[in-house]
Amino acid sequence: MANDVIPEQRREPPEIGLVLKAAVEAARDVFSPPLRRVLWRSLGLTLLLLLAIGTGLAQLIRWLSEQWVWLANYPLVGTLAVVLAGVGVFVGLVFLIPPVSAIVASYFLDDVAEIVERRCDPYGTPGKAMPVGQALLAGLRFAAISAGVNLLALMLLLVPVVNLFAFVGANAYLFGREYFELAATRYLPVAEAKELRRRHSGTVLLGGLVTALVVMVPVVNLVTPLFGAALMVRIHKAVARGTAARG
């Protein structure tokens, strides 16, 4: 499989059953004993990054409030501003979970992938871990793109339905593309991993959609990096086996 060359070919139809099966198994993977240690480390890093960002935003708001000394003359306006600022920080952190998840996923993906690959394909060739620097660069690039896209979605906050579709749709595409390619590059050169992802774009998008929906569930969204990684490792293994069988 590792030596297969994936030429540019027609797109395959989405495989809904494959994605649903992979999602159920990925959920089991996340809370299984072999991944428990990685789970706690992932949660710790995710919370640490969110805490650092939240603290930075709070300090920024505090500094701004010190510049607007005139608010002291209007207690009601000042209180309202503080409440709105707090809500703004909370909403901002919600929209920052996807890019933060990207960084965490890139750091832990190989740990997750090794365990999940052994579970779903115990006799297959193990993947090759990306260099830590390369993985982090990929995660930072993904995080930057995700932050930009989610900032646009945040700007649509006052248009509820449009905002929801923008948030879910954008993150479904981003999670699907980046998590799948991170999983595939353990076996394939980057160009071939991208081509495999394009060929199975419908299936990959559905996997990204499941991950994007997990992001929307409070508390549960903290396991997004592990869940997304485990899900895409399973999807990649399934479509790669199908490609090998056909070719």
KADA-V947952 format. One record per residue. N is the residue number from 1. PHI is phi as a letter, one per 20 degrees, with the letter a starting at -180 (NA if undefined). PSI is psi in whole degrees, -180 to 180 (999 if undefined). NEAR is the number of other ideal C-beta (glycine too) atoms within 12 Angstrom. Layout:
# KADA-V947952
N/PHI/PSI/NEAR
N/PHI/PSI/NEAR
This chain:
# KADA-V947952
1/NA/-39/29
2/f/-24/20
3/e/1/12
4/f/139/24
5/d/128/19
6/d/95/32
7/f/163/14
8/f/122/14
9/c/180/17
10/f/156/13
11/f/140/19
12/e/149/22
13/f/153/17
14/g/141/23
15/d/89/24
16/f/-44/18
17/f/-41/15
18/f/-45/29
19/f/-44/33
20/f/-43/22
21/f/-44/23
22/f/-37/39
23/f/-43/31
24/f/-44/18
25/f/-35/26
26/f/-38/42
27/f/-39/27
28/f/-39/23
29/g/-45/36
30/g/-40/38
31/d/11/20
32/f/154/21
33/g/-42/13
34/f/-29/21
35/e/1/33
36/f/-42/19
37/f/-42/17
38/f/-37/34
39/g/-48/30
40/f/-39/18
41/f/-41/20
42/f/-45/35
43/f/-43/30
44/f/-45/19
45/f/-40/27
46/f/-48/36
47/f/-38/24
48/f/-44/19
49/f/-43/28
50/f/-38/31
51/f/-42/18
52/f/-44/18
53/f/-44/27
54/f/-40/25
55/f/-41/16
56/f/-43/18
57/f/-40/25
58/f/-41/22
59/f/-36/16
60/f/-44/18
61/f/-39/25
62/f/-43/18
63/f/-42/13
64/f/-40/17
65/f/-32/22
66/f/-26/13
67/f/-28/11
68/e/65/18
69/f/-23/11
70/f/-18/13
71/f/-24/19
72/f/-25/14
73/e/-9/10
74/c/81/13
75/g/-42/12
76/f/-44/12
77/f/-40/16
78/f/-44/18
79/f/-44/15
80/f/-40/14
81/f/-40/22
82/f/-44/21
83/f/-47/15
84/f/-37/16
85/f/-42/25
86/f/-44/20
87/f/-40/17
88/f/-42/22
89/f/-44/26
90/f/-49/21
91/f/-40/24
92/f/-41/29
93/f/-37/31
94/f/-44/31
95/f/-16/36
96/e/-7/35
97/g/-43/43
98/g/-51/47
99/f/-35/41
100/f/-40/40
101/f/-35/46
102/f/-43/44
103/f/-45/37
104/f/-42/42
105/f/-41/49
106/f/-31/41
107/f/-38/37
108/d/-2/43
109/g/-45/46
110/f/-37/31
111/f/-45/35
112/f/-46/46
113/f/-43/44
114/g/-42/28
115/f/-47/33
116/f/-40/43
117/f/-40/34
118/f/-31/22
119/f/-40/26
120/e/-17/31
121/b/69/24
122/f/-24/13
123/d/3/11
124/f/167/24
125/f/127/20
126/f/149/21
127/f/166/32
128/d/124/21
129/f/140/24
130/f/148/29
131/g/142/14
132/g/-44/16
133/f/-43/13
134/f/-40/21
135/f/-43/33
136/f/-38/23
137/f/-42/19
138/f/-41/32
139/f/-40/37
140/f/-39/23
141/f/-46/23
142/f/-42/39
143/f/-40/31
144/f/-45/21
145/f/-45/24
146/f/-41/41
147/f/-41/28
148/f/-45/20
149/f/-43/32
150/f/-25/38
151/f/-40/22
152/f/-41/21
153/f/-38/35
154/f/-35/25
155/f/-19/18
156/e/17/21
157/g/-33/22
158/e/0/11
159/d/82/15
160/g/-54/12
161/f/-46/12
162/f/-41/17
163/f/-43/23
164/f/-48/18
165/f/-37/17
166/f/-45/25
167/f/-51/36
168/f/-46/29
169/f/-46/24
170/f/-44/34
171/f/-30/45
172/f/-45/35
173/f/-47/30
174/f/-47/39
175/f/-45/48
176/f/-50/39
177/f/-52/36
178/f/-44/44
179/f/-40/53
180/f/-44/50
181/f/-35/43
182/f/-40/48
183/f/-42/49
184/f/-33/44
185/f/-5/35
186/f/-18/37
187/c/-26/37
188/c/155/32
189/f/158/20
190/g/-45/19
191/f/-41/17
192/f/-34/26
193/f/-41/35
194/f/-40/23
195/f/-40/27
196/f/-41/43
197/f/-41/39
198/f/-39/27
199/f/-36/29
200/d/37/39
201/g/-36/29
202/f/-45/26
203/f/-43/39
204/f/-40/44
205/f/-40/34
206/f/-40/33
207/f/-41/48
208/f/-35/41
209/f/-43/33
210/f/-44/39
211/f/-40/49
212/f/-35/39
213/f/-35/26
214/f/-38/35
215/g/-27/40
216/e/-9/24
217/e/115/18
218/g/145/14
219/m/-54/15
220/g/-32/19
221/f/-13/32
222/f/-20/30
223/e/9/37
224/g/-45/45
225/g/-45/49
226/f/-44/46
227/f/-48/47
228/f/-41/56
229/f/-48/49
230/f/-41/49
231/f/-48/51
232/f/-29/52
233/f/-44/48
234/f/-41/42
235/f/-43/50
236/f/-45/45
237/g/-42/38
238/f/-47/37
239/f/-31/43
240/f/-40/39
241/f/-42/24
242/f/-40/23
243/f/-43/28
244/f/-39/22
245/f/-36/11
246/f/-25/14
247/d/999/15
